[in-house]
Amino acid sequence: MRRLIIDPLFVVAVGLSIVSLPLLLLAVAFASRYVPGKWRPLRVVWFFFLYLAVDALAVMALFALWVATGFGWRLQADWSQSTHYRLFGWALRRVVASAEFTFKVRTISDRNLPAPVGSSPRPVLVLSRHAGPGDSMLLMDGIMHRARRRPRIVLKEFFKWDPSVDILLHRIPSAFVPLEQEAGDRVLEAIEDMSATMGSEDAFVIFPEGGNYTLKRHVRAIQKLREIGRLDLAERAEELENTLPPKPKGVMTALASAPEQTDVVFIGHVGLEGLVSPGDLWRSMPIDTQIATKLWYVPSENLPPVEEQETWLYDMWAEIDSWISDKLSDTAEVFDEHDALL
């Protein structure tokens, strides 16, 4: 139903909306004068339209690629996969660049992901903090355009309702998993498959926390660790101030099934913590913030043995959590100095 009815209607609807766009923008711009903030409604409408326009263009390009591959017969050919990744990168760059401009968001990084270098590049397992809206999109964009890697990811089935995401990620290595709590085995199977089939230019992205940080989720995670008898991990989880305790099972599954020489990159980022709900986004717009990121690179030769990986993961997460606290403290000091000057 999505592919045959919803997706074509979506493309037609976006095309028709272009006709009314000038009048819509004028009306929204007029209304924005009476809404507190710097053109909040206009910013939202413009970004939303551009996102839908990119989505619709990607769907049309995907249909053309389906025809060009013999109506799907050669979708897995090397040239087809490369073309699909280029389309993925183009769409990501358009959306991320628009978000950076529209909402005044800037990203700085201590270092980039290791890119394929020399005659024997390695696959990379990326373990990232999960916080704030859009961090997955920003991370994917960085992997493709800064590290020149091919990202692969396991994501919720809910995202199938985005037409281009549904079609594109079914053609390149990715996996959709159910939203139900009982889907744990299917998630691990998807992680195992994504990790085992990595090539030298691939980067498999995992969010070990499983979701954005909230105090409620943090307390629930600690309670669950106590219920299963892992008091040692519960104590370590209580020390985390900005992140949820990582879930070792998915990470260990990925490491166990990955090719022999697979490096690991941990990613921490700061800047979107206060933007959890749509209301937070609306009140903060334009966001006007700088997202700081830091990468910890662990070559395959330095990976711990299986029996030490759980402790190692918690150690690394504690370091990321501490780095986040330092960054938030620096930001607070800057704001304090600014307020004192005012």
C-alpha positions in Angstrom: 0.0 0.0 0.0 2.9 2.4 0.8 4.7 1.8 -2.4 1.8 1.7 -4.8 -0.6 4.3 -3.3 0.9 6.5 -0.6 4.3 7.2 -2.2 2.9 8.3 -5.6 0.3 10.4 -3.9 3.0 11.9 -1.7 5.0 13.0 -4.8 2.0 14.5 -6.5 1.0 16.3 -3.3 4.4 17.9 -2.9 4.5 18.9 -6.6 1.1 20.6 -6.3 2.1 22.4 -3.1 4.9 24.2 -5.0 2.2 26.2 -6.8 0.8 27.6 -3.6 4.2 28.0 -1.9 4.7 31.7 -2.5 1.3 32.6 -1.1 1.8 30.2 1.8 5.2 31.8 2.7 3.7 35.3 2.5 0.9 34.3 4.8 3.2 32.6 7.3 5.7 35.5 7.2 2.9 37.9 8.0 1.7 35.7 10.9 5.3 35.4 12.2 5.3 39.1 13.0 2.8 38.4 15.8 4.5 35.3 17.2 7.3 35.7 19.8 10.7 34.7 18.5 12.6 35.3 15.3 10.3 34.1 12.5 9.5 30.8 14.1 6.5 29.8 11.9 8.3 30.8 8.7 11.4 28.8 9.7 9.3 25.7 10.4 7.2 25.9 7.3 10.3 26.5 5.1 12.3 23.6 6.5 9.3 21.3 6.4 8.6 22.1 2.8 12.3 21.7 1.7 12.5 18.3 3.6 9.4 17.1 1.7 10.7 18.4 -1.6 14.0 16.5 -1.2 12.0 13.5 -0.1 9.8 13.6 -3.3 12.8 14.2 -5.6 14.6 11.2 -4.0 11.5 9.0 -4.6 11.4 10.0 -8.2 15.1 9.3 -8.6 14.6 5.9 -6.9 11.9 5.0 -9.3 14.2 5.9 -12.2 16.9 3.7 -10.7 14.5 0.9 -10.3 13.7 1.1 -14.1 17.4 1.5 -15.0 18.3 -1.7 -13.0 15.9 -3.8 -15.1 12.9 -3.1 -12.9 14.9 -4.1 -9.8 16.7 -7.0 -11.4 20.2 -5.6 -10.8 19.6 -3.4 -7.7 22.5 -5.2 -5.9 25.0 -4.6 -8.7 28.1 -2.5 -7.6 27.2 0.4 -9.9 23.6 0.4 -8.5 24.7 0.3 -4.9 27.2 3.2 -5.5 24.5 5.2 -7.2 22.1 4.6 -4.3 24.7 5.7 -1.8 25.4 8.9 -3.8 21.6 9.6 -3.8 21.5 9.0 -0.1 24.4 11.4 0.5 22.9 14.1 -1.7 19.6 14.0 0.1 21.3 14.0 3.5 23.5 17.0 2.6 20.5 19.0 1.3 18.4 18.4 4.5 21.3 18.9 7.0 22.5 22.1 5.2 19.0 23.5 5.3 18.7 22.7 9.0 22.0 24.3 9.8 21.0 27.5 7.9 17.3 27.6 9.0 17.9 26.9 12.7 21.4 28.3 13.0 23.1 25.1 14.0 26.8 24.6 13.7 28.8 21.4 14.2 32.5 21.3 15.2 34.5 18.1 15.7 37.8 17.3 17.4 38.6 14.9 14.7 37.0 13.1 11.8 36.2 9.4 11.4 39.0 7.4 9.9 38.5 7.2 6.2 39.7 4.4 4.0 43.4 4.9 3.5 46.0 2.9 1.6 45.5 -0.6 0.1 43.9 -2.2 3.2 41.1 0.0 4.7 39.0 -1.5 7.5 35.3 -1.5 8.3 34.3 0.6 11.3 31.8 0.1 14.1 30.5 3.5 15.2 29.1 3.6 18.8 27.4 7.0 19.3 25.6 8.8 22.1 21.9 9.3 21.3 20.5 12.7 22.3 18.4 15.5 20.8 16.5 15.6 17.5 18.2 14.9 14.3 21.5 13.6 15.7 21.2 10.4 13.6 20.9 12.5 10.5 23.9 14.7 11.4 25.9 11.6 12.2 25.1 9.9 8.9 25.9 13.1 7.0 29.3 13.3 8.8 30.1 9.6 8.0 29.3 10.0 4.3 30.9 13.4 3.6 33.7 13.8 6.1 34.8 10.2 6.6 33.8 9.1 3.1 32.2 5.9 4.4 29.1 4.0 3.6 26.8 4.0 6.6 24.5 1.2 7.6 22.0 1.3 10.5 19.3 -0.7 12.3 16.2 1.5 12.8 12.6 1.3 13.9 9.9 0.2 11.5 8.1 3.6 12.1 10.6 5.2 9.7 9.2 3.2 6.8 6.5 5.8 6.6 9.0 8.3 5.2 8.8 7.3 1.5 12.4 7.8 0.5 13.8 6.3 3.7 11.5 3.2 3.2 12.6 2.6 -0.4 16.3 3.6 -0.2 17.2 1.8 3.0 15.6 -1.4 1.7 18.0 -1.3 -1.3 21.2 -0.7 0.7 22.4 -2.6 3.8 20.1 -1.5 6.6 17.4 -3.2 8.7 14.0 -2.2 10.1 12.9 -3.7 13.4 9.6 -3.7 15.2 8.8 -1.2 18.0 7.7 -3.8 20.4 9.8 -4.6 23.5 9.7 -8.3 22.6 11.6 -7.6 19.4 15.0 -8.0 21.1 16.0 -11.2 19.3 15.1 -9.6 15.9 17.2 -6.6 16.8 20.2 -8.8 17.6 19.7 -10.8 14.4 19.7 -7.6 12.4 22.8 -6.3 14.2 24.6 -9.6 13.5 23.8 -9.5 9.8 24.7 -5.8 9.4 28.0 -6.3 11.2 29.0 -9.6 9.5 28.5 -8.3 6.0 30.6 -5.1 6.4 33.1 -4.2 3.8 36.3 -2.1 4.0 34.4 1.1 3.3 31.5 0.6 5.5 30.6 2.1 8.9 27.9 0.4 11.0 26.2 2.8 13.4 24.9 1.7 16.8 23.4 3.8 19.6 24.1 1.6 22.7 21.8 3.6 24.9 18.8 2.7 22.7 17.1 6.1 23.0 17.5 9.7 24.0 18.4 10.5 27.6 15.6 11.4 30.0 15.6 11.2 33.8 12.7 8.7 33.7 14.5 6.4 31.3 17.7 6.7 33.4 15.9 5.6 36.6 14.1 2.8 34.7 17.4 1.5 33.3 18.9 1.4 36.7 15.9 -0.4 38.2 16.1 -3.0 35.4 19.7 -3.7 36.1 18.9 -4.3 39.7 16.0 -6.6 38.8 18.3 -8.8 36.7 20.9 -9.0 39.5 23.5 -6.7 37.9 24.1 -4.5 41.0 27.6 -3.8 39.7 26.3 -2.2 36.5 23.5 -0.5 38.4 26.1 1.3 40.6 28.0 2.4 37.5 24.8 3.5 35.8 24.0 5.7 38.8 27.2 7.6 38.2 26.2 8.7 34.7 24.8 12.2 34.7 24.1 12.8 31.0 23.7 9.5 29.3 21.7 6.3 29.7 23.7 3.1 30.6 24.9 1.4 27.4 23.4 -2.0 26.5 26.3 -4.3 26.0 24.5 -7.2 24.2 24.0 -5.4 20.9 27.6 -4.0 20.9 29.1 -7.4 21.8 27.0 -9.1 19.1 28.3 -6.6 16.5 31.9 -7.1 17.6 31.6 -10.9 17.6 30.2 -11.1 14.1 32.3 -8.3 12.5 35.2 -9.0 10.1 38.5 -9.7 11.9 40.0 -6.3 11.4 37.2 -4.0 12.4 38.0 -0.7 14.2 35.7 1.0 16.7 34.9 4.7 17.0 33.0 6.2 20.0 31.2 9.5 19.4 30.1 12.0 22.0 28.2 15.2 21.2 26.9 18.2 23.1 24.4 20.9 22.1 20.9 19.5 21.7 20.3 18.2 25.2 17.6 20.7 26.1 15.6 19.9 22.9 13.5 16.8 23.7 9.9 17.6 22.9 8.4 19.6 20.0 7.6 22.3 22.5 11.3 22.6 23.4 12.1 23.0 19.7 9.5 25.6 19.2 10.5 27.7 22.2 14.2 27.6 21.3 13.9 28.5 17.7 16.1 29.6 16.1 18.2 27.1 18.1 21.4 29.2 17.4 23.7 26.6 18.9 27.0 25.0 18.3 27.2 21.2 18.5 30.5 20.0 19.8 31.6 16.4 19.0 34.5 14.2 20.1 35.7 10.9 18.7 37.5 8.1 20.5 39.2 5.8 17.9 40.0 2.3 19.0 41.9 0.2 16.4 41.0 -3.5 16.2 44.4 -4.5 17.7 43.4 -2.7 20.9 40.0 -4.2 21.3 39.5 -6.1 24.6 38.7 -9.8 24.7 35.1 -10.9 24.9 35.1 -11.3 28.7 36.3 -7.7 29.2 34.1 -5.9 26.6 31.2 -5.2 29.0 33.5 -3.4 31.4 35.3 -1.7 28.6 32.0 -0.4 27.1 31.0 1.1 30.5 34.5 2.6 31.0 34.2 4.3 27.6 30.7 5.5 28.3 31.8 7.0 31.6 34.5 8.9 29.8 31.9 10.2 27.3 29.6 11.2 30.1 32.4 13.0 31.9 33.4 14.9 28.6 29.8 15.9 28.2 29.7 17.3 31.8 32.8 19.3 31.1 31.4 20.8 27.9 28.1 21.7 29.6 30.0 23.3 32.4 32.0 25.4 29.9 28.8 26.4 28.2 27.2 27.4 31.5 30.3 29.6 32.4 30.1 31.4 29.0 26.4 32.2 29.6 27.1 33.4 33.1 29.8 35.7 31.9 27.5 37.0 29.1 24.7 37.6 31.7 27.1 39.5 33.9 28.1 41.8 31.1 24.4 42.5 30.3 
